[in-house]
């Protein structure tokens, strides 16, 4: 991200100040028409006007500017009403409060003024019948963010509406003024948990000494949920006082509260927090000791590592194991050295966790130790070491893993096969070579191919998975043989692997698998053919559309959409006539993904079907096809009798985003369903014409939904920013 040059920013501020001073001197000499047309309506003059108005001493001049601004644009007028000198606010904000407009819109504009004079009318609005209006008024008080607004919000915490009280607590937290702490402290005893939770979160956001004291009080509350929330909030306050309070919470009678307090200390991460957690490693409860070690791992400082190193000598092997996992999450050289030592622990569970921790480091330094761990006397450790080598993903581990494919323990062989696949993928996709086959060890592929003949079905399954991850054509022949394996899960994984490799050489075997007795194999085969995507695959998938299993037909339809050729789209006609609605819906989605003109014709036909869900999905699918014909097909759907279909059509046109789509969306602004209207407004904000500004502004006067109002205001602001003016009626031609 580019950082602003301080000198450049200072120069820009000086230039802006000079322009504002010049404009302030000109104001008395500008008539109303000049002021409106040449300055107020022009976005580039807004900031200079704000600076100029802050310095205007003559009341009549300031009032004139604000009055004219309100005629140009409500949001502009609201901003300027709160910009003039505070002694003029009674008049300017009073005008705004007296305007004849919906109360929902008025609360938004009053909040924009940022003036204390707006507080009384907003408090009066809290008596409105509509809960959404009351919450909007509370948000507006938060937008003002003054000391007086904090006092007002403190009184709102006594409102009868739970949502309003909760919103008031949130706003006090966002303002962050310490004068709101006393009221939030009282709100911790609110009868509704939602309000208590918001109050605790707000206190954490304010992060003052008074907040800590209030949250400390909450830790003595009889409600355990509130105690947990208070502990979590303290985690946002990085002070010694917060750490001291959390240390007390570590002794709470309820485990969940103790756990939250430990995580909060981990979030704070100071040396004081480490010291508290270090002492808690010896807590009487094992599970809690584990939480403490995890918190130390989250901190990751040198002192945290030192504490975890000490824990590796703890008499309880479970603590040593948890410490190993935590050191793995840190991954520094010191942490890795400690984990290498832990690989010699007398308890196999600790060695297992040490191996897993080394795998988490993603470090080459851990490779030697993990290769040695592949020879550990315990099979659990060997298995975990193989898994860890797979996570690190270095080809250095290939030799040891190839040997592990001959391990006496089947679980070790399974994990080794999986790890080889993971490493093979990492090596093949590295930047060391443009040729994946050259980057990949042929010996690893050979080992996996041999593992396909292992006596253990799960080893064979893991080998198939590994070959699929590697993506080498060297494994195709062996995988095709595995399509006849006696175990259906191996056959499934072999089919899936062939799809990942994507070689057309795998098509004959997969086509035959479409007749497998197991529906799971047939499903995987259909899915794989869709990924390979040749004409031979299309012919096989066309046949799969007649399978007696619905899911096979769904995957075949989805695969045809992925392929997207004319022959594939033509085959989807069959799926559109399927007896099962789910297959038809998948076919519609697939047609959208194909993106062809033929697909548009088929989707247009689907828009006339009796099933409204199918029509809606067809409309949405057309949004994936960015063509003029797709827009033409969607226009009639904007008049569909079902509002959900109209909504999907509106969303699709917004996704297409062309000027033709924008013109069609203007019709949706007049829809009776608010979802259609706000979706259209949102899309038009991104691409709409400035000629739409009057219509969008008129909609502000009729909406009763807070989300729709917010969407409209954002859409208007986006269009204004693009065209550079506020009011289209008075814009210069």
C-alpha positions, 0 to 999 in steps of 0.5 A, a space after each residue: 500500500 502506497 504511503 502518503 508523502 507528509 510534505 505532499 499532504 501538508 502542501 495539499 492542506 495549505 492549498 486547500 486552506 488558500 482556496 477556502 479563504 479566497 472562497 470565503 472572501 467571494 461569498 458576499 459577492 456571489 448571488 444565489 444562482 451562482 452559489 448553487 450552480 457553480 459551487 454548491 452543486 460541484 463536488 470539487 468545491 465541497 471541502 473548500 466550502 466546509 473550511 470557508 463556512 467554519 470561518 464565516 462570522 456573519 450569520 446571514 451569510 452562513 444561513 444563506 449557504 446552508 439554506 441553498 445547500 439543502 435545496 441542492 442536496 439533503 446530505 450536503 445541506 446536513 453536512 454544512 448545517 453542522 459545519 457553520 459556527 456552533 452559535 448558528 446551529 440552532 437555525 441551520 439544524 432547526 431548518 433541517 429538523 423542520 423539513 417535511 420528510 420521512 422520519 427515517 431519512 431525517 434521522 440520517 441527516 440529523 446524524 450527518 450534521 454532527 451537531 449537539 442541536 440535533 440531539 433533542 429531535 433525535 431523542 424525540 424520535 426514540 418514541 417512534 413506533 417503528 423499532 428500525 427508526 428508533 435504532 436509526 436515531 440511536 446510530 445518529 446519536 453515535 455519529 454525532 459523537 460529542 460529549 453531549 451525545 455520550 450523555 444522551 446515549 447514556 440515558 438511552 441505555 434505559 430505553 424500553 427497547 432491548 435493540 435500542 439499548 444494545 445499539 446505544 451501548 455499541 455506539 458508546 464503545 465506538 465513540 470511545 469517550 470515558 464519560 460513557 463508562 459509568 452508564 455502561 457499567 450500569 448496563 452490565 446489570 441489564 436484564 437482557 443478555 444482549 445489552 450486557 454483552 454489548 456493554 462489555 464489548 463497548 467497555 473493552 473498546 474504550 480501554 480505559 482504567 475505568 473500563 477495567 474496573 467496570 469489567 472487573 466488577 462484571 467478573 463477579 456477576 452471577 451470570 457465567 456468560 457475562 463473566 466470559 464476555 467481560 474476560 474476552 473484552 479485557 483482552 482488548 485492553 493491553 494494560 497491567 491492570 487488565 492483566 491483574 484482573 484476568 489473573 483473578 479470572 483464571 480462578 473462576 469456578 467455571 471452566 469456560 470463564 477460565 478458558 476465556 481469560 487465558 485466551 484474553 491474556 494470550 491476546 494481550 501478549 505482554 510480558 506481564 501476561 506471559 508471567 501470569 500464564 507461566 504460573 498457570 502451567 501448573 494449574 490443577 486442571 489438565 485441560 486448563 493447563 492445555 489452554 494456558 500453553 496454547 495461549 503462550 503459543 499465541 503470544 510467541 515471544 522469547 519469554 513465552 518460548 522460555 515458558 514453554 521450554 520449561 513446560 517440556 520438563 513438566 511431570 505430566 506428559 499431557 502438559 509436555 505434549 501441549 507445550 510441543 504443539 504450542 512451540 510448533 505454532 511459534 516456529 522460531 529457531 529456538 522453538 524448533 530446537 526445543 521440539 527436536 529435543 522433545 522427539 526424544 521424550 520418554 513418552 510416545 504421546 509427547 514425541 508424537 506432538 513434537 513431530 506434529 509441532 515440527 510439521 506446523 513450523 513449515 521449516 526445512 530445519 525440522 526435516 532431518 529430525 522428522 526423517 529420523 522420527 520415521 524410524 521411531 519405535 512407536 507407530 503413532 510417532 512414525 505416522 505423525 512424522 510422515 504427516 508432518 513431512 507432508 505438511 512441510 511439503 519439501 522434496 527432501 522428505 521424499 526418500 524417507 516417505 518412500 521407505 515408509 510405504 513399506 512400514 509394517 504398520 498400515 496406518 503409517 503406510 497410509 499416511 506416507 502415501 498421503 504425504 507423498 501426494 502432498 509433497 508431489 503437488 508442492 514440488 510440481 507447482 513450484 517455480 523451480 521449473 516450467 515442467 511439472 514432470 521434471 520437477 517431480 521425483 519419478 521414484 515417488 510416483 513409482 512408489 505410489 503406483 506400487 502402493 496401489 497394490 498394497 494389501 490394505 485397502 486404505 493404503 491403496 486409497 491413500 495412494 490413489 489420492 496421492 497420485 491425484 494430488 501429484 497430477 502426473 500422467 505417469 500414474 494414469 495407467 495404474 489408476 485405471 487398473 484401480 478402477 476395478 479394485 475390489 474396494 468401492 472406496 478405492 475405485 471412487 478415489 481412483 476416479 477422483 484422481 483421474 479427474 484431477 490429473 485431467 488426462 484424456 487417457 483416463 477417459 476410457 476407464 472412467 467411461 466404463 466406471 459409469 456402469 459401476 455397481 456402486 453409485 458413489 463410483 459413478 458419481 466420481 466418474 461423472 465428476 472426473 469426466 467433467 474436469 477432463 472435458 474432451 469430446 469423448 468425455 462429453 459423449 460419456 456424460 451424455 450417457 450419464 444423464 440417463 443414470 438411475 441415480 439423481 446425483 450422478 445425473 446432477 454431476 454429469 450436468 454440472 460437468 457438461 456446464 464446466 466443459 461448455 462446448 456446443 456439444 456439451 450445451 446441446 447435451 444439457 437439453 436432456 437435463 432440462 427435461 429431467 424428471 427430478 427438479 434438482 437435476 433441472 436446477 443444476 442444468 440451469 446453473 451449468 448453462 450459465 457457467 458455459 457462457 455460450 449463446 446457445 445456453 442463452 436460448 435454453 435459459 430464455 426458454 426456462 424463464 417461461 417454465 411453470 416452476 418459479 424456482 427454475 425461472 429464478 435460477 435461470 435468471 440468475 444463471 444468465 448473469 454469468 453470461 455477459 452478453 447483449 442477448 443475456 440482457 435481452 432475455 432478462 428484461 421480461 423476467 423483471 415483470 415476472 409475477 413472482 417477486 423472487 424471480 424478479 429479484 434474481 433477474 435484478 441481481 443478474 443484470 447487476 452482475 452483468 454490469 453493462 450500460 444496456 443492463 443498467 438501462 433495464 435495471 431502471 425499471 426495477 427501481 419501481 418494483 413493489 418488492 423492496 429487495 428488488 428495489 434496493 438490489 437495483 439501486 445498489 447495482 445502479 450506484 456502481 454503473 448508473 447514469 446521472 440522469 437517475 439521481 432525481 428518481 433515486 432521491 425521490 425514492 428516499 422519500 418513500 422508503 421505510 426500510 433502513 437497509 434500503 435507505 442506506 443502499 439508496 444513499 450509497 448509490 446516490 453518493 457513488 453516482 454523484 462522485 462519478 459525475 462530479 455534481 450533486 443535483 442533476 436538475 441544476 447541473 450545467 449542460 
